[in-house]
Amino acid sequence: MYEKLVDFAVRQLELDPEQIQPDSTFESLGIDSLDVVEMVMDLESELGVELDLEDQKITTFQELADFIDSKLG
């Protein structure tokens, strides 16, 4: 899942994959909350699962990947 998130960020947000590390925060990469919501919505469609982030404190790529994996589990 982590690789999927990195691929999305590279394609949609035009980030350099070298910049993205598992513990990179969205903020440190210039990714705002709208970008995160769009990424999650795209993943929901692709994976056929609902990902409710409202009560989650997710700030890094790895945290988001772990959260999605837990929903797919």
N, C-alpha and C positions, 0 to 999 in steps of 0.2 A: 504494500500500500504506500509505503514511503516513496518508492520510486515513481509511482503513479502521481503523487502530489508534486514531486519535483518536475516531472515531465509537464504537468499542467502549468506550473509556475513559469517554466521556460517558454512554453508555447503561448500561453494567454497573457502573461504578465511581462514577457520579454526579459526575464531575469537570466543572468549568467549562471549555468549550473554549478560552476566552481564556487560561487558565493553561498550556495545553499548547503547547509550542514544540518544534521538531525536536530541540533539544539539551537539553530538559528531562529530568532523570534521573527514573527511576521513584521513587527514594527521596525526591527533593524534592517529589514530588506525593503522597507517602503511599501509594504502590503497593508492596505487599510481594511477596516471591517467589511466594507462592501465587497472588496476583492475576495475575502475569505468566504463570505456568504455565497458569492457566485461560484467559487470553487466547490463548495459543499453542495450547492444545488446541481451542478453538473455531475458530481460524483453520485448523488442520489439517483439521478436519471440513469446513469451508466450502470450502477450496481443494483438498482431496484430495491433500495432500502431507504428508510427515513432516518435522517441524522439530525436530531434535535440538539442544537448547541446552546440553547438558551441558558441552561443551568451549569454549563461547563466553563471552566477556566482554562482555555486552550490558547497557548501563546507561541508554540513552536510547531515545526513540521512533524517532529516525532510524536508529540502529544496528539496532534490531529490524526496521524496514521494509527496510533495505538487506539484512539477512540473509535475510529472507523472499523478497525479490526475487531474490536470488542462487540460492535453491533452486527458484524457479519458472522461472528463466531458460532 
